[in-house]
Amino acid sequence: MSDHRLSENVERRRSSDRTGERRGGSPENRRRGPDTLSKSIRIVAIIGWLFLLSAMVFIDLAKPKYVTVFEQRNGAADRTGGWDMDMARAIFFLQVGGFLFGTYGFVMNMKRSRRKSDRYRINLLVLAVTSLFGMIYYLLFF
């Protein structure tokens, strides 16, 4: 074999290694970005976290107002009230939504993950568990 042919073969192998092709000519990884299911799992996660974020804002609005030292001194201490139960109920339903979105997304992610390179979205599990604890807290203390 001449030096010229040898250098052509070496160069061809190097270029095919760089492009990710096997010797048969087919690409090793044919995926071109995230598929539809992966995109929908991401959207489900975002919606679920928006539910939980909304619940946190509602918690701040629904909780009883604190009396400051100045209000106690001036006799305005009777302004305190209890929790706004309508908002507390809305918080519960937002947490139910967060739990459902988190659980659904995590189950869909488990069904999709078949390759070694696929990864689990732990944030969906954290979303579901956090929402579940919030629902249990509501049912026990409200």
C-alpha positions as CSV (number, residue, x, y, z in Angstrom):
1,M,0.0,0.0,0.0
2,S,1.4,3.4,-0.9
3,D,2.0,6.2,1.5
4,H,-0.6,8.3,-0.2
5,R,-3.4,5.7,0.2
6,L,-2.4,5.1,3.8
7,S,-2.6,8.8,4.7
8,E,-6.0,9.0,3.0
9,N,-7.3,6.1,5.1
10,V,-6.0,7.6,8.3
11,E,-7.5,11.0,7.4
12,R,-10.9,9.3,6.6
13,R,-10.9,7.5,10.0
14,R,-10.1,10.7,11.8
15,S,-12.9,12.7,10.1
16,S,-15.4,9.9,10.8
17,D,-14.4,9.8,14.4
18,R,-14.9,13.6,14.7
19,T,-18.4,13.4,13.1
20,G,-19.4,10.5,15.3
21,E,-19.9,8.0,12.6
22,R,-19.1,4.3,12.9
23,R,-17.3,2.4,10.3
24,G,-20.6,1.4,8.7
25,G,-21.4,5.0,8.0
26,S,-24.4,5.4,10.4
27,P,-24.2,8.0,13.1
28,E,-23.7,6.8,16.6
29,N,-26.2,9.2,18.2
30,R,-29.0,10.0,15.9
31,R,-30.9,12.2,18.3
32,R,-31.0,15.9,17.4
33,G,-31.9,17.7,20.6
34,P,-34.8,17.0,23.0
35,D,-37.8,15.1,21.7
36,T,-41.4,16.1,22.2
37,L,-41.8,14.1,25.4
38,S,-38.7,15.7,27.0
39,K,-40.0,19.2,26.1
40,S,-43.4,18.4,27.6
41,I,-41.8,17.1,30.8
42,R,-40.0,20.4,31.1
43,I,-43.2,22.3,30.6
44,V,-45.0,20.1,33.3
45,A,-42.1,20.9,35.7
46,I,-42.4,24.6,35.1
47,I,-46.1,24.6,35.6
48,G,-45.8,22.6,38.8
49,W,-43.2,24.9,40.2
50,L,-45.4,27.9,39.3
51,F,-48.2,26.3,41.4
52,L,-45.9,25.9,44.4
53,L,-44.5,29.4,44.0
54,S,-48.1,30.8,43.9
55,A,-48.9,28.8,47.0
56,M,-46.0,30.4,48.8
57,V,-47.2,33.9,47.8
58,F,-50.7,33.0,49.1
59,I,-49.2,31.8,52.4
60,D,-47.6,35.2,52.9
61,L,-51.0,36.9,52.2
62,A,-53.1,34.5,54.2
63,K,-51.1,34.4,57.4
64,P,-52.1,36.5,60.4
65,K,-50.6,39.9,60.7
66,Y,-47.9,40.3,63.3
67,V,-48.2,43.0,65.9
68,T,-45.2,45.2,66.3
69,V,-43.9,46.6,69.6
70,F,-45.0,50.1,68.6
71,E,-48.6,48.9,67.9
72,Q,-48.7,47.3,71.3
73,R,-47.6,50.5,72.9
74,N,-50.1,52.6,71.1
75,G,-53.0,50.3,71.8
76,A,-53.5,48.9,68.3
77,A,-52.8,45.3,69.4
78,D,-56.4,44.2,68.7
79,R,-55.8,44.4,65.0
80,T,-54.6,40.8,64.7
81,G,-56.8,38.2,63.2
82,G,-56.5,34.5,62.2
83,W,-55.6,32.9,59.0
84,D,-57.7,33.8,55.9
85,M,-59.3,30.4,55.4
86,D,-60.4,31.1,51.8
87,M,-56.8,31.7,50.9
88,A,-55.7,28.7,52.9
89,R,-58.1,26.6,50.9
90,A,-56.7,28.0,47.7
91,I,-53.2,27.2,49.0
92,F,-54.3,23.6,49.5
93,F,-55.5,23.3,45.9
94,L,-52.4,24.9,44.5
95,Q,-50.4,22.3,46.4
96,V,-52.6,19.5,45.1
97,G,-51.9,20.8,41.6
98,G,-48.1,21.0,42.3
99,F,-48.2,17.4,43.6
100,L,-50.1,16.1,40.5
101,F,-47.8,17.9,38.1
102,G,-44.7,16.7,39.9
103,T,-45.9,13.1,40.1
104,Y,-47.0,13.0,36.5
105,G,-43.8,14.5,35.3
106,F,-41.6,12.2,37.3
107,V,-43.6,9.1,36.1
108,M,-43.3,10.2,32.5
109,N,-39.6,10.9,33.0
110,M,-39.1,7.4,34.4
111,K,-40.9,5.8,31.4
112,R,-38.8,7.8,29.0
113,S,-35.4,7.2,30.5
114,R,-34.0,4.1,28.8
115,R,-30.5,5.1,27.8
116,K,-27.5,5.6,30.1
117,S,-27.2,9.2,29.0
118,D,-30.8,10.0,30.0
119,R,-31.2,11.6,33.4
120,Y,-33.9,11.8,36.0
121,R,-35.4,15.1,36.8
122,I,-35.1,15.2,40.6
123,N,-36.8,18.6,40.8
124,L,-40.1,16.9,39.9
125,L,-39.7,14.5,42.8
126,V,-38.8,17.5,45.1
127,L,-41.9,19.3,43.8
128,A,-44.2,16.3,44.5
129,V,-42.7,15.7,48.0
130,T,-42.8,19.4,49.0
131,S,-46.4,19.7,47.9
132,L,-47.4,16.5,49.6
133,F,-45.9,17.7,52.9
134,G,-47.8,21.0,52.5
135,M,-51.1,19.1,51.9
136,I,-50.5,16.9,55.0
137,Y,-49.7,20.1,57.1
138,Y,-53.0,21.7,55.9
139,L,-55.1,18.6,56.7
140,L,-53.6,18.3,60.1
141,F,-53.5,21.9,61.3
142,F,-56.3,23.7,59.5
